[in-house]
Amino acid sequence: MNIKLRVWEPSAVRNAWWHPYDETLGKALRETAAILYGRPSIRAGAIRDGVTPLLKLTARLLGDAIKR
């Protein structure tokens, strides 16, 4: 006998890691890492450069949540 675990959790929000994704996700992650873990001298630039990708990603995830 082989035991297998199968789990399904319906979610109101689509997982950001699944397709389709574009360069917006990569930019948002890169700037978020710079904001959280970067030197203080580069944080202001990361915030400035990361606002647009983060807002696009947030809007996409919220739009998917509303559709579901």
Buried (B, 14 or more C-beta within 10 A) or exposed (E): EEEEEEEEEEEEEBEBEEEEEEEBBEBBBBBBEBBEEBEEEEBEEBBEBBEEBBEBBEEBBEEBEEEE
